[in-house]
Amino acid sequence: MRNRLFAATRLATQQAMSDDADRPESQPLETSEPLRRAIGERYLTYALSTIMHRALPDARDGLKPVHRRILYAMRELRLTATGAFRKSAKISGDVMGNYHPHGDAAIYDAMARLAQDFVIRYPLVDGQGNFGNIDGDNPAASRYTEARLTAAAEALMEGLAENAVDFRENYDGTLTEPEVLPAAFPNLLANGASGIAVGMATNIPPHNLDELVGACLHLIKTPDARDETLLNYIPGPDFPTGGVIVEPRENIAEAYRTGRGAFRLRSRWEIEETGRGQWQIVVTEIPYQVQKSKLIEKIAELIQTKKVPILADVRDESAEDIRIVLEPRSRNVDADVLMNMLFRTSELETRFSMNMNVLIDGRTPKVCSLKEVLRAFLDHRQNVLVRRSQHRLEKIDHRLEVLEGFIIAFLNLDRVIEIIRYDEAPKDALMRETWGREFPRALSEADYVPPAPLAEGEEGSLSEVQAEAILNMRLRSLRRLEEMELLAEQSALMEERAGLQDLLDDEGLQWARIAEELKEIRAKFGKKAPGGERRSGFAEAVEVAEVPLEAMIDREPITVVCSKMGWIRAMKGHIALDSELKFKDGDEGRFLFHAETTDRLLIFGSNGRFYTLSASQLPGGRGMGEPVRLMVDLPNETEIVDLMIHRAGQRLLVASSAGDGFVVPSDEVLAQTRAGKQVLNVKDDVTAVICKPVEGDHVAVISKNRKFLVFPVAELPEMTRGKGVRIQKYNQTRGRQGTLELDGGLSDLTTFRGEDGLKWTMPNGQVRHEKDLSPYVGKRASVGRQPPYGFPRDNRFT
């Protein structure tokens, strides 16, 4: 579209420059007005052309011009549903040369779409060869495939030879093409349509033909039927790939009433037992317009990134049908929970947005309701019926005129033979003759008496049509039984003519005939025909409550091992915490604790973010493990401050190197994504350095310059995110380069029960228990004093 707009702009610019060149010098120049007007006019022309002749379907036959021309060209090539196939290159070439002067690739793509049974509910082209598949593979080149019409396509064009619709000249005026097809069934809704025009678009889902015919019959019987009543016949779309529609009925009713809405469509799945208590999920139908290969790639990505941790594997075992196998990580997994997670995170559930923007009478774009679209189709069928009946009536009148002449000729056969044999102008003689009297038999040309000339204004017994028909009669038709057959044919035609005349005069008879034709279509393509059964089912979207991950995983003891460089693994069972373990060269152990596979682990980074890992997802302990940074989005420059098991209801004390901190509930730090959750805000050179469970009523703090402070935990606020409050005060000093630096900084802290006191290991290895810490108790954010006797020189509590 951008290229076409550019071309229109360039043409408008050239025209404007030409207008300026022809302007007399005395005439003032209108500032940019000609260019603006020219661009507007040309773009409006382009927009109307796109809307009417390319993007939007006609409400009467449900086709765009390119599809209509493809079907008509195939009809002209006599590619019937029971006939032979023809090369697709020949078909697209004829369409391009005769009716549609665009690229052959675009024509072939449109024809291939009409042959794809996973796109079109009732295919209009019968393809032979590779016409693409549901995996998203493109069709083979047009020289390798063949095609012909289907019975449904022939039903759309039934009556073209009977003046059922108007014809117009093709693009070069050498041929004619139909403006619209007669359309024996509501193809717009049966096969749907999609397109993007200028400033508007359309997207119509396919429906079941049997249900559409039922709604049309009801609308014929009750023209003022309500939109809600039609839902008793058309409960919703019927997609060629099946699936389950989980949209509430009231939403579907509103969408059909307004012409705009959306339908939630889910895959159809079932549980398949594999023995020994194991099971797997088999997806047998996928949503409409979803490529199977991309769907499986997306699910595999979810497994790799562990966004669906209870899913272990996905396999494509499809052949002619769809069979996608999903293996749960454990047999304890709930299948409904697993599928609901996949519905939220993959294209196993999609939303089809409906916008019934169509051309009414081939000219006016309008967003129509379901009733309006069916009404447009029925009105079109009435017009087609009237035109076909009038055409048949004209044919009957012509035949009756000819039959009348034949009967006259048989009653006066000898005289007719004489005229043909002896008269120089037998046609005029036949028209001048007065039939119905006795004629003397001429034995020779001399005995032949030519008919008398007609008086002025007098007409002969035979018309020109009758005389011409008699002269064209074959000799074999002069047998004795022919006269009886002519009289029988005349009688049958007179009876048919009377019926047609009654049909044209009575609108009720017209609708009764349309109803009969629709019933014939239902018998041919309805639910009793092959492939006519409804494919898309309906269900209620019951949202299954999230079950904790640990409830779906076998509970087994493990030992979590994480090295100083961040390599993590899980050893089976609870091994001794003083066991010697192997690490990579230059690496050593840092975190070692007992856990269970149902636990969730919290990682606190120096950037103040918490990251969450599932213990069941940790790599096994046979190797060296995997880097934590591959499991969560932990930046390379960020250090791991602490690694612990998440305990529900626990409170954590987090603090920064600047001495700021607060208490946060552990349930508030759980992260749902790999990116983690920001809890402690830090900036510049400040980093997060402490994360300790709150296990008492007092806090003991030690700074890098050995200032010891004790205060109640109650003086720290409980927050979910922030910088926190001052825990301990540090003096600022001027550095060598003139910058302000902290004289000290937080080194370590711990929580304890005030009545129990604190314990630490002195340098000589003895354990000192200090019960009376009252000399060190102060207000939060004070400096503190020198630590008690024997406190470790590394300023650490443990």
N, C-alpha and C positions, 0 to 999 in steps of 0.2 A: 504494500500500500504506500510505503514511503516513496518508492520509485515512481509510482503513478502520480502521487501528489507533486513530486519534483518535476515530472514531465508537464503536468498541468500548469504549474507555476511558471516554468520556462516558456510554455506556449503563451500564457497570459502576458508575460513580460514582453515577448516579441510583438504581440498584438498591440500592447500599450505603446511600445516604442514606434510602431508603425503609425498608430493614431497620432502620436506627437509629431511625427515627420510630416503628416498630411495637414497638420494644423496651421492655419495662417499665422504669420508673425504677429498680427495685431490681436489675435485671440489670446487671452491670458492662460497660463498653464494651471490646470487644476492639480493641486498638490496630492499626488499618490492616489487620487480617486479612481482614475481608470484602471490602475493595477489592482486596487482592492476589489473593484466591481468585477473585473475579469476573473480574478482568482475565485471569488465567491461563486460566480455563475458556473465556472468550469468544475469547481469542486462539488457544487450541488448536483451538477449533471453526473459526475462520477459516483457520488453517493447514491443517487436514485438508481443508477444502473446496477450498482452493487446490491442494493436492497431488492430490486425487482427481478434481476436477471442472473443472480449468482448465489446469494447467501440464504435467502429466506424461502421456505417451501410454500407451495400453493395449498391452501386449506382443502381444495377439492380433490386432488389426486395425491397430495402429500409428497410431491416430487419437486426437485429443483430443475432448472432447464437442462443441465448437463445429464442428469439421470433420465429425464424424459427423452432427450435426443438419443441417448444410448439405446434405450428400449425400442424406440421407433426405428432406428437404423437397423437393429437386429431383426425387427419384424419385416423390414423391407428386404433383408437378406434371406428371409424365410427360415430363420433359425428357430423353428417351433420346438416345443417341449418334447415332442416325440421324434424329431428329426435328427439330422446329423449335427455334430459340433463343427465349429469354424475357428480358425486361428484368431486369437485375440488381437494380433497386430492388424489383421484385415478389418476387424470390427472397429477398432479405435481409429484406423485410417479413414474408413468410410464416415464415421461420426465427425472427424476433424475436417474432412474435405467437403462434406455435404451440409452439415448443420452447425457444428461447433468449432469455429476457427480459433482454437487455443492449442496449447501444447498436447501432444499425444500422451505424454507421461501423466498429465493431470487427468486426461480422459480415462486412461487405463487404470489409474488408481481409483477413480470413482466407480468404474465397472467392477474392479476386484472387490471393492467394499460391498457391492450388491450381491456378490457371490459368497461372502464370508458368513457362515451360519452362526458364528459366535459374535457377530456384530448386528446382523439383520435377523429379526425374528422369523420372517417369512421371505427367504432369499428370492430375488427377482432374476438372478442369473445363475444358471447351472454351469459351474466351472469344472473343467477337466485338467488336472495338473496341479502345480503348487500355487495356490492362491493365498498363501500366508497361513499362520496358525495363531493360537491363543498365547503362545510364548512371545509374540511380538516380531517374529520373523516376517520379512517382506515377501510379497509374491514374486515368483520367477518372472523373468522378462516376458513381454507379450508374445515374443516369437516362440516361446516354449509352451504356452498354455492355449487352451481352446475353451469355447463357451457356446452356450445356447440359452434360449429363454426358458423360464420355468412356467408351470401352469398358473402360478400366481401372477406373473407378469402378463401372460396372455389374458387373464381375467381383467387386468387393468386396462388393456387395449381393446377389449371386446366392444365392437360397434364403431370403430374408426372408419370402416368402409360404408357406414350407414348414415353419414352426416350427423354423427352424434355430437361432435364438437366443432368449433371453428378452426380453420387452418390459416396460417400466415406464410408469407414468403420467407425463405431462408435468408442468410446474410447476404448472398449475392443475387438473389432474385431468380435463380434458375430452378429451384424446387420449392415445395411447400412442406410445412411441418405443423403438427397440431399445437395449438396454444395450451391445451390441457388434455389429459387422457380421460376417457369415460369413467374409469375407476369403479369396478364392480364391488369393491369393499373399501372401508375407510383406511387407506394405506398410511395416512399421516400418523394415526395413532397406532396402527398395527406394527409398523416398522420404525416409527420415531424419526427424528431428524435433528441435526445440529448444524450450526453455522454462525459465523460472525460477520455482520455487515458493518456499516458506518454508523456508529452511534447506537446500535441495537444488535441483539443477538437472539438466537433461538436454541433451545435444547429440550427436546421432547422425548420421553422414554417410550420404548415399545410396549405394546399391550397384547392381550390374548384376543384373537379374532373372534372366537366363539362368544366371548363376553361382549365385544364391541357390537356384534350383530344383535345380541339380546337387548342391549341398550338402544340400538337404532329401532328395533321393532317396538320397544316400549315408547320411544319418542314419536313413532308414527301413530301409535294408538292414542298417546296422550301428549299432544304437542306442547302443552304448558307444564310438563313435568318439572319438578324441582330438581336442583342440582344434587341434593342429598339423596333423592330417590335413585338417581343413576348409579350411585355407589353400590346399590344392591345388585347391580349387574356388572359393574366394573369396580371391583374392590381396590384395584391398584395396578401398577405396571406389571408386565410379565416379561422379564429379561431373558434373552436367549441363553445366557449362561446360568440361569437358575438363581440360586441364592435364597435368602430369607429376608423379607421386608419386615423391619421392626419399628416402623414409624407408626405412632398412634393414629387411630382412625380419624379423630377430629382434625389432625394436621393434614391428613390426606384429603379430607373433605374440603378444607380451606384452600389447599393447593389447587384442587380441581375447580373450585368456585371462582378463584381469582386468576388462575392461569399461571401463578407463580408459587413455588414452594420447593421442598426438598424431601427426598426419601432416603432413610437409612437402610442400607443393604448389607447384610452379613453373609459370610460363607456358610455353607451347610457342612456339618461335620458329625462324626459319630465315633464312639469308643470301640476299639477292636482289642479283644483279649489275645494276649500272646502266650499264655500259659504261665504256671508257677506264680500266679498273682500279679504278673506284669501286664501292662496294657499300653496302648498307644492311641493317639488321635489321628483319624484319617479325614482329611478335608476332601470332599467329593465335588463341591461346587464353589466357585470363587465369584466375587462381585463383578458386575458388568463393567467392561472397558478396563479391566485390570490385567496387565500382562503377567502371566504366570512366572516367567523367568525372573522378572524384577521383584515380584512378590517374594519368591524364595530367597533372592539375594538380600532383601530387606530383613527377612526373618533370621537369616544366617548372621547378618550384621548385629541384630539384637542379641543373638547368642554370644557372639564374640565380644561385644561390649558389655555383656552381662546385665543388660537392661531388663531382661526377663530371666532372672536367675533360676527359675524352676523349670526352664526348658533346656533340654540337653542336646537335642539334635533335630534336624529337619532333612527330609529326603524327598526327592521327586520320583515317584514310581508311576507316573502317568504314561498311558499308552494312547488309545483312542479316547479314553475318558480321563477325568481329572482324579489324581490320587496323590495327595501331598501328605506325607507321614510326619507327625510331630511326636517326638519321644520326650516324656517328662524326665526330670532329673531323678525323681524318686517315685515309687508307687504310692507314697503317701500324699502326693500332690493331688489337689482337687481339680478335676478336669474343667469345671465351670470357671474356677478362678483363673486357671491358665489361659483359657480362651478369652476371658474378659480382658486380661492383660494384653493379649495379642490383638484384640479388637481395638484397644486404645492406642497401640503403638505401631500397628502395621495396616496394610490395605486389605486385611481380612474383613474389615468393615469400612465402607465408603459412604459418602453422601452424594446422591444424584440430584443436582439442582435442576428443577424443571422451569422452563420459561416458554410458554406456548405462544410465541410471537410468530404469526404466520401472515400470509397474504390472503386477504379476503377478495374473492373474484379475480385473483391474480394481480391486483393493483394496490390495494390499501393494506399496509402493515398494521397489525393490531394484536395485542395480547388477549387471547380468547380463553374463555372458560371451556370446560369439557363439553357442556351443552352446546355452546356456540360452534365448536368445531364439528360436532356431530350434525348440528343443524345445517352447517355449510355443506357437508357431504351429502345429506339427504336432499337438499334443494338442488344440488348439482345432479344427483341421480334423477330427480324429477325432470329437470331440463333435458337430460340425456334421453330419458324415456320418451318425452314428447317429440324430440327431434327425430329419434329413430322411428317412432310410430308415423310421423308425417312422411318421413322418407319411404317407409314401407307402403304407406297409402299411395304415394305417387307412383311407386313401382307397380302396385296392384292396378291402379287406374290405367297405366300404360299397357299392362298385360291384358286387362279386360278389353281394352280397345283393340288390341291385336287379335285376341280370341274372337271377338265379334266379327272381325274381318275374315278370319279363318272359317268360321261357321258359315258365313255368307258364301265364301268360295266353295265349300263342300256342298252346299245346297245347289249351287250353280256351277258345278265343276266343269261341265262340257263348255259352257260359255266362257269361263275363265281360260280354259285351254285354248279356245279359238282366238281370244284376244291376245294371249301371249304368243300364239303361233303366227297369226296373220297380221297383227297391228304393228305399225312402225313405232308407235309410242305407247307400249302396253300400259305403262304406269298412268299416263293421263287418261287412256281409254278406260282402265279400271275405275278411275275416279269419276269419269263422266257417265258411266253406265248406271242405269236405273235398275236395281236388282229387285227380285220378287215377282217377276212376270215370266211368261213362257217365251223361250227363245227358239227360233227355227235353227235346226242343226245344220251347220255349214259342212258340206262334204269336201269342199275345196276352197282355195283362196278366193275364187270367183264368187262363191256363194256367201262369203263372209260379209256381214253388214256391220260397219263400225257404229259405235254408240253415237247417238245424236249429241251435238254440242249443247252445253248447259246454257240456259238463259242467264241474263245479267243478274247477279245476286243469288243465283240458285247454287246449291251445294249438292255434290254427288252423294251416293249412298256410302261410299268408302272414303276415308280420310287418306291423307298422304302417308301417314304411318301405317295404316292398314294395307294400302296398296303396295308399299315397299316390303312389308312383311310377307305378303302373298307372293311377290316376285322372288323373294329370297327363300321361299319354302322348298324343301328338298322333295324330290320325286318319291322317295321312300315314305314320305308322310301322307301320300295319297291313298293309303290302304283303308279298308272299310271300317276298322275299329278306331281309327283316329278321330272320327267325328264324335263317337261316344266319349272318348277320353277328353276331347275339348269341352264338351258339355259338362263333364264331371269337374274338370279343372275350373271352368267358369263358375260353377255352383260353389265350389270350395272357396274360390277367391271372393265371391260376393259375400259369403258368410264371414270370411276373415275381415273383409272391408267393413262390414257392419260392426264387427267387434272393435276394430281400430277406431272407427268413428265414435262409438260409445265411449271408448277409453279416452279419446281426446276431449270429449265433451264433459266428462265426469271426473273431477279431481279425486273423488273417493276411490274410483276404479284404478286411477293411477297409483295411489299409495298402496292399494291392495296388490297391484302388480309388482311394485318395488319391494314389498314385504316378501312376495314369493321369490323374487330373484335373490334377496338376502338369505332366505332359508336355503336356497340351492347352494349359495356360497358357503353357508354354515355346514351343509352336508359334505361339501368338497374339501373344506379347509378347517373345519371346526374340531372340537375335542375328540370326535370319533375318528378323525382322519389321522394318518401317521404324523407324529410330531405336533399334533394339535392340542395335546393336554397342557394345562398350565404348568409352567416350570418353576416359577418363583412362588414360594410359600409365604405365609404370614405367621408372625409370632410376636409375643410381647417381650420388649427389651428389659428383662429382669436383671437389674444390676446386682451382682453377687458381692456381698460384703467382703472387703479385703481380709484375708486370713493371714495372721503373722507368718512370716517366712519360716520361722522355726517350727511351726506346726506341720509343715510339709516336708521337713527334712529329718532323716533318721538321726536321732540324738546319740552321738558317739563322743567319747573323750579324745581330745587332741592336746598337743603342746605347741603353742605358737612360738616361733623363733624368728626374730628380726635382727639383722646385723646392723653394725654402725653405718654401713653404706646404704642401708635401706633395702636389703634383699630379705624377703619374707617367705616363710614356708610353714606347713603344719605337719608335725610328727604325729603318727597315730598313737593313741593312748597317752597316759600321764607319765612321762619319763621323769627321772630325778632332775631337779633343777640345777644340780651341780655337775651334770653329765658333760663330758667333753664332746663338743660338736665341731664339725668341719665347716670352714668358711673359705671364701675365695682368698687368694694371696693378697695381703695387705689389708684384709678386712677382719673384723672380730665381732663377737656377739654383743648385743646391747639390751634387747628385750627378750625375756624368756619367762613364760607363765603358762599355767594350765587353763584350758578352756574347753568348750564343747562345740560341736558343729552347728548348733542352733544359735550360738552367740553372735552378736554384732560387735565389731571392733571399732573403736574411736581412735583416729589419728589426729593429733593436735600439731599444727605446723607453726613455725616461727613467724608466719605471716598472719597469725591470728585466726586461721580458718580450721574448722573441723571437717574431717573426711570420714566416711563410713565404709567399712568393708564387712562382707559376710564371711564368717569363719568357714562356712561350707565351700566357699569359692577359692580358698587359699590353695596354692599348689602343694603337691605332696612333698613329704620330707625326704624322698630318696635322693634328690639332687640338692642344688644350692638354693632352690626357690626361684622367685621372680622379683624384679624390682617393684617396689611399691608404686613408683612413678608411672608404671605401665597400667596400673589398676585404677589409679585416681589421677586427677590433673594437678599433681603437686609440682610446683615450679622447681627447676634445678637449683636455684639459689636459696630455696627454702629448706630449712633443717626440720627434722622430726623432733618435736619437743617431748612428746609422750605418746605411748601406745597402750591402750587399756581396753578392758571389756566394758561394754555399755551395760549399766545396771539401771533398770527402770526405777524412777523416783529418787535417784541419787542426785546430790548437788556437787557441783565442781567449782573450785576456786581457780580462776585464771588471772594471770598477772603479766605485765610487760617488764622489760629491762629498766624502764623509767620509774618503776615503782607504782604503777597504776593497775587497778584490778577490780574485780567484782565477783559475785557468786552467780552461777548460771545453772538452772536445772538441766540435768543430763538429757532429758527427753527433748529439750529445745535445741540441742546441738546436732541431732541426727540429720545427716545430709541425704537428699533424695537423688542427687546427681553426682557425676564424677567430679564436677567443679568444686564440690564441698559447700560449706556454709560459713560465711563470715560471722564471727562472734566478737572477738577482741579487735578493736580498731587500733592499728599502729601505723606510724608514718615516719619518714626520714630514716634516721639510724636506729630507731626504737624497734625492738623485736619482742615477740611473745616468748617467755622463758619458763613459765610455770603453769602447770595444770594438775591440781591435786584434789582428790575427793575430800569433801568436808566431813570429818569424823570426830568432831568435838565442838566445844563452845568457845575456844580461844584460838587465836592465830599467833604463831611465833615467826618473826621475820629477822633475817640476817642480811646485812648489806655487804658489798664488796670491801668497804672500809671498816668492817667488823663493828657495826652498830647493831645491837640486839634489841628488839622491841616485841612486846606482847600486848595484845588488845583483844577484846571480845569479837567473836565472829559477827555478832549482831550489828556492829558498826559498819559492816560492808553491805552495800545494797545488793538486792537480787535483781538481775537484769537478764535480758536475752541477747542484747548486742550493745556495744558502745566502747568508749575508751575506759570507762570505770572511774573510780575515785582514787585519791592519793592514799597509798598504803603506808609509805614511809617517806620521810622528807630527806632530800639530799641537797647539799650545797652546790652552787654553781661556781666554777673557777674559770679563769681566762686561760685558754690554751696558748701554745707557742705561736700559733698563727693568728691569734686574736679571737678565736671562736670560743663560745661559751660551752663548757663541758661539765658534766655532773661529777661531783666529788664523791664517788662511790657508785651506787646503782644496786638494784636488787640482785642478790646472789641466790637466796633460797628461802622458802617458807614452808610451814607445815601447820596442821591443825591438830588440836589435842583437847582432852578434857582437863579443865583447870585443876580439878581435885586430884587428878592422877599425875600431873607433872610431865616432864620430858625425860627421855633417855637418849644418850648418844654414846658412841665409842670413842674413847680417848686415844691419843697417839700411842700409848703403851699397850693398847689392846683391851684395857679394862672398860667395862660398861658403867657409865655414871648415870645415876638416876637423880635428877634435880626436881624435888617435889615443890619447893617453895620458890615460885617465880614472881612473887609479888614485887620485888625491887625493880623488875623489868617491865611491869605492867604500866602502860601509858595510854595516851589518846592516839587514835588512828591518825596517821600523817605526821607524827612527831619523829624526832631523830633517833631516839633510843640511846643505849649506853653500851659499854663494853660487855661482851658475852660472859657467861659464867665460866668458872675455872674448868679447864679441860675441854672446852669446846673445840672441835676439829679446826685445824688451820686452813682447810680448804673451804671453810664456810658452807658446809653442807650438813643437813640434818641426818642424812642417811649415808 
